Amino acid sequence: MDRYQAMATFIRVVDTGSFSAATRQLGVGQNFYERARNAIQEADEAELAAKGAGAGLSGRLRVSAATTFARLHIIPELSQFLADHPQLTVEIILDDRMIDLVAEGVDISLRMGTLADSTAIARKIATGRRSVLATPAYLKRSPALRSPADLANHEAIIYSQLPSAWSFLREGAAVSVSVSGRLKLSAAEGLRAAVLADMGLTIAPDWMFAPKLESGAVIRVLDAWALPTIDLWAVFPAGRMMTAKARQFADFVARIMEVTKPLPLETSTA
């Protein structure tokens, strides 16, 4: 077995099993794994470039994405991407938290908001609107909402990964309001379910409720007050060559966001 084949075999062992088991058996460390994986990817990229773009993608693409975003906007469109690349296998990790891309062997991560890691290699795909959202049934039984100050009289559904102080802007004036509620959730999927169950109001990206906003099952309130927008990012592992698979998947997601309605996103070519 030559050196390239040995590295490829090791990468497959790690990717299909546990890193600790592989290192115990083969007596090598994570640094070797990362360097070997980079070398294999670069060789594959060179081969793909030599064949030309028309050869299609092959191998495995490992994607990390927030659960609700992927369920509503990525997975329903994924069949076309797979049809375009019949030799490609896609594995999607659904998790609202930012995971270690290198340790998890992730090729591309789709994340919203401000990126905490300043060293991350990232491409901004889109920018979207955020709103205060609730169902008509909840609003019918609740006090009137004319200004952010009125939120003190409402049951807020809290997303634990965001601050409980909501910032609004109107005609150049900024207002920050601390909200409270008896329900706090760690995942956006739970937040969405609680709003649809008429349990309260929340602040969320419009994409999270796109079909419900279109049907009127969920409505925006305090529309005269603007909230900070939210960015959608494609994040790539630091210190690793960006693969053709990851680049083309980012392009695929950008195309989805261009045509998805009523999702109010502005696509970015940055």
VEXDREN-2710 file (C-alpha; in Angstrom, 1 decimal):
% VEXDREN-2710
k/r/px/py/pz
1/MET/0.0/0.0/0.0
2/ASP/1.5/3.4/-1.0
3/ARG/1.5/6.5/1.2
4/TYR/-1.6/8.0/-0.5
5/GLN/-3.6/4.8/-0.1
6/ALA/-2.5/4.5/3.6
7/MET/-3.7/8.1/4.3
8/ALA/-7.0/7.5/2.5
9/THR/-7.6/4.3/4.5
10/PHE/-6.9/6.1/7.8
11/ILE/-9.2/8.9/6.9
12/ARG/-12.0/6.5/6.1
13/VAL/-11.4/4.7/9.4
14/VAL/-11.7/7.9/11.4
15/ASP/-14.7/9.2/9.4
16/THR/-16.7/6.0/9.6
17/GLY/-15.8/5.2/13.2
18/SER/-14.4/7.0/16.3
19/PHE/-11.2/9.0/16.2
20/SER/-10.1/7.6/19.5
21/ALA/-10.5/4.0/18.3
22/ALA/-8.6/4.7/15.2
23/THR/-5.7/6.4/16.9
24/ARG/-5.4/3.6/19.5
25/GLN/-5.2/1.0/16.7
26/LEU/-2.9/3.0/14.4
27/GLY/-0.8/4.8/17.0
28/VAL/-1.2/8.3/15.4
29/GLY/-2.7/11.6/16.6
30/GLN/-5.2/14.2/15.5
31/ASN/-2.6/16.4/13.9
32/PHE/-1.8/13.6/11.4
33/TYR/-5.5/13.1/10.8
34/GLU/-6.0/16.8/9.9
35/ARG/-2.9/17.0/7.7
36/ALA/-3.8/13.7/5.9
37/ARG/-7.3/14.8/5.3
38/ASN/-6.1/18.1/3.9
39/ALA/-3.7/16.3/1.6
40/ILE/-6.4/13.9/0.4
41/GLN/-8.8/16.7/-0.3
42/GLU/-6.3/18.7/-2.2
43/ALA/-5.5/15.7/-4.4
44/ASP/-9.1/15.1/-5.0
45/GLU/-9.6/18.7/-5.9
46/ALA/-6.7/18.6/-8.4
47/GLU/-8.2/15.5/-10.0
48/LEU/-11.6/17.1/-10.2
49/ALA/-10.2/20.2/-11.8
50/ALA/-8.3/18.1/-14.4
51/LYS/-11.5/16.3/-15.3
52/GLY/-13.5/19.5/-15.6
53/ALA/-16.5/20.8/-13.8
54/GLY/-18.8/18.6/-15.9
55/ALA/-17.5/15.5/-14.2
56/GLY/-19.7/16.2/-11.2
57/LEU/-19.0/15.8/-7.5
58/SER/-18.3/12.5/-5.7
59/GLY/-17.5/11.2/-2.3
60/ARG/-19.0/12.4/0.9
61/LEU/-20.1/16.0/1.8
62/ARG/-20.7/16.6/5.5
63/VAL/-22.9/19.6/6.3
64/SER/-23.8/21.1/9.7
65/ALA/-27.0/23.3/9.8
66/ALA/-29.5/24.7/12.3
67/THR/-32.4/22.2/12.6
68/THR/-35.3/24.4/11.7
69/PHE/-33.6/26.2/8.8
70/ALA/-32.5/22.9/7.2
71/ARG/-35.9/21.3/7.7
72/LEU/-37.8/24.1/6.1
73/HIS/-35.5/25.3/3.4
74/ILE/-32.6/22.9/2.6
75/ILE/-33.9/19.4/2.9
76/PRO/-37.0/19.9/0.7
77/GLU/-34.7/21.2/-2.1
78/LEU/-31.9/18.6/-1.6
79/SER/-33.2/16.1/-4.1
80/GLN/-32.1/18.3/-7.0
81/PHE/-28.6/18.7/-5.7
82/LEU/-28.3/14.9/-5.3
83/ALA/-29.7/14.3/-8.8
84/ASP/-27.1/16.7/-10.2
85/HIS/-24.3/14.8/-8.4
86/PRO/-25.2/11.0/-8.4
87/GLN/-21.8/10.0/-7.1
88/LEU/-22.1/12.3/-4.0
89/THR/-23.3/11.3/-0.6
90/VAL/-24.6/14.1/1.7
91/GLU/-24.6/13.8/5.5
92/ILE/-26.3/16.6/7.4
93/ILE/-25.8/17.2/11.1
94/LEU/-28.8/19.0/12.5
95/ASP/-27.8/21.1/15.6
96/ASP/-28.6/24.7/16.6
97/ARG/-25.2/25.0/18.3
98/MET/-21.9/25.8/16.5
99/ILE/-19.8/22.6/16.6
100/ASP/-16.1/22.1/16.1
101/LEU/-16.0/21.7/12.3
102/VAL/-12.5/20.1/12.2
103/ALA/-13.2/17.6/15.0
104/GLU/-16.5/16.6/13.5
105/GLY/-15.1/16.4/9.9
106/VAL/-17.6/19.0/8.6
107/ASP/-17.0/20.4/5.1
108/ILE/-19.5/23.3/5.4
109/SER/-21.7/24.7/8.2
110/LEU/-24.8/26.9/7.6
111/ARG/-25.1/29.4/10.5
112/MET/-27.2/32.5/11.3
113/GLY/-26.2/35.6/13.2
114/THR/-22.8/36.9/14.2
115/LEU/-19.9/34.5/13.9
116/ALA/-18.1/34.1/17.2
117/ASP/-14.9/32.7/15.7
118/SER/-13.0/35.5/14.0
119/THR/-10.6/33.0/12.4
120/ALA/-13.4/31.1/10.6
121/ILE/-13.4/31.1/6.8
122/ALA/-16.9/32.3/5.9
123/ARG/-19.1/33.5/3.1
124/LYS/-22.2/35.6/3.7
125/ILE/-25.0/34.1/1.7
126/ALA/-27.9/36.3/2.6
127/THR/-29.3/38.9/5.0
128/GLY/-32.8/38.6/6.4
129/ARG/-35.4/40.3/8.4
130/ARG/-36.3/39.6/12.0
131/SER/-39.7/40.4/13.5
132/VAL/-41.8/40.0/16.7
133/LEU/-44.2/37.2/15.8
134/ALA/-47.3/35.6/17.3
135/THR/-50.5/33.8/16.4
136/PRO/-53.8/35.7/16.0
137/ALA/-55.2/33.5/18.8
138/TYR/-52.5/34.7/21.3
139/LEU/-52.9/38.3/20.3
140/LYS/-56.7/38.2/20.6
141/ARG/-56.5/37.3/24.3
142/SER/-53.6/39.6/25.1
143/PRO/-53.1/43.3/25.8
144/ALA/-52.7/45.7/22.9
145/LEU/-49.2/46.1/21.4
146/ARG/-48.5/49.7/20.2
147/SER/-44.8/50.1/21.2
148/PRO/-42.0/48.0/22.5
149/ALA/-42.7/49.1/26.1
150/ASP/-46.0/47.1/25.8
151/LEU/-44.0/43.9/25.7
152/ALA/-43.8/44.0/29.5
153/ASN/-47.5/43.0/29.5
154/HIS/-46.9/39.9/27.3
155/GLU/-45.7/36.4/27.6
156/ALA/-42.4/36.1/25.7
157/ILE/-41.1/32.8/24.6
158/ILE/-37.4/33.0/25.2
159/TYR/-34.7/31.5/23.0
160/SER/-31.8/30.7/25.4
161/GLN/-29.1/31.3/22.7
162/LEU/-30.1/35.0/22.4
163/PRO/-30.2/37.8/24.9
164/SER/-33.5/38.4/26.7
165/ALA/-33.2/42.2/25.9
166/TRP/-34.7/43.0/22.5
167/SER/-33.4/46.1/20.6
168/PHE/-35.6/48.1/18.3
169/LEU/-35.0/51.1/16.0
170/ARG/-37.4/53.7/14.7
171/GLU/-36.6/57.0/13.0
172/GLY/-33.0/56.9/14.3
173/ALA/-34.1/56.2/17.9
174/ALA/-33.0/53.0/19.6
175/VAL/-35.0/51.3/22.3
176/SER/-34.0/48.2/24.3
177/VAL/-36.6/46.2/26.1
178/SER/-36.1/43.4/28.6
179/VAL/-38.7/40.7/28.1
180/SER/-39.7/37.9/30.4
181/GLY/-41.7/34.6/30.0
182/ARG/-42.2/31.3/31.8
183/LEU/-40.9/29.3/28.8
184/LYS/-37.3/29.2/27.7
185/LEU/-36.1/26.9/24.9
186/SER/-32.6/25.9/23.7
187/ALA/-33.6/25.0/20.1
188/ALA/-35.4/27.0/17.4
189/GLU/-37.6/24.1/16.6
190/GLY/-39.1/24.2/20.1
191/LEU/-39.5/28.0/19.9
192/ARG/-41.4/27.7/16.6
193/ALA/-43.7/24.9/18.1
194/ALA/-44.5/27.0/21.2
195/VAL/-45.5/30.1/19.1
196/LEU/-47.7/27.9/16.9
197/ALA/-49.3/26.5/20.0
198/ASP/-50.5/30.1/20.9
199/MET/-48.2/30.2/24.0
200/GLY/-46.8/33.6/23.5
201/LEU/-44.8/35.9/21.2
202/THR/-41.2/35.8/20.2
203/ILE/-38.5/37.5/18.1
204/ALA/-37.3/35.4/15.3
205/PRO/-36.1/35.5/11.7
206/ASP/-39.0/35.6/9.2
207/TRP/-37.6/32.5/7.5
208/MET/-38.4/30.4/10.5
209/PHE/-42.1/31.0/10.0
210/ALA/-42.2/31.7/6.3
211/PRO/-45.1/29.4/5.3
212/LYS/-47.1/30.4/8.4
213/LEU/-46.6/34.1/7.7
214/GLU/-47.8/33.6/4.1
215/SER/-51.0/31.8/5.3
216/GLY/-51.7/34.3/8.2
217/ALA/-51.3/31.6/10.8
218/VAL/-48.5/33.8/12.3
219/ILE/-48.4/37.6/12.0
220/ARG/-45.9/40.4/12.6
221/VAL/-46.4/42.9/15.4
222/LEU/-44.7/46.2/16.1
223/ASP/-44.0/46.5/12.4
224/ALA/-43.2/50.2/12.7
225/TRP/-40.1/49.3/14.8
226/ALA/-37.2/47.7/13.0
227/LEU/-35.1/44.9/14.6
228/PRO/-31.5/44.1/13.7
229/THR/-31.2/41.9/10.6
230/ILE/-29.8/38.4/10.6
231/ASP/-27.1/37.1/8.3
232/LEU/-26.9/33.6/6.9
233/TRP/-23.3/32.3/6.6
234/ALA/-21.6/29.4/4.9
235/VAL/-18.7/28.6/7.3
236/PHE/-15.7/26.4/6.3
237/PRO/-13.1/24.7/8.5
238/ALA/-10.2/27.0/9.3
239/GLY/-6.8/25.9/8.0
240/ARG/-8.3/23.6/5.4
241/MET/-8.6/24.0/1.7
242/MET/-12.2/24.7/0.7
243/THR/-13.5/21.8/-1.3
244/ALA/-15.4/22.0/-4.6
245/LYS/-18.2/20.1/-2.9
246/ALA/-18.4/22.7/-0.2
247/ARG/-18.3/25.6/-2.6
248/GLN/-21.0/24.2/-4.9
249/PHE/-23.2/23.4/-1.9
250/ALA/-22.9/27.0/-0.8
251/ASP/-23.9/28.1/-4.3
252/PHE/-26.8/25.7/-4.1
253/VAL/-28.0/27.3/-0.8
254/ALA/-27.6/30.8/-2.3
255/ARG/-29.8/29.8/-5.2
256/ILE/-32.5/28.5/-2.8
257/MET/-32.5/31.8/-0.9
258/GLU/-32.9/33.7/-4.1
259/VAL/-36.1/32.0/-5.0
260/THR/-37.7/31.1/-1.7
261/LYS/-40.8/33.1/-1.0
262/PRO/-42.0/34.8/1.2
263/LEU/-38.6/34.6/2.8
264/PRO/-37.4/38.3/2.9
265/LEU/-33.7/37.7/2.3
266/GLU/-31.3/39.7/0.2
267/THR/-28.7/37.4/-1.4
268/SER/-25.1/38.2/-1.2
269/THR/-22.3/37.5/-3.7
270/ALA/-19.6/38.3/-1.1
END
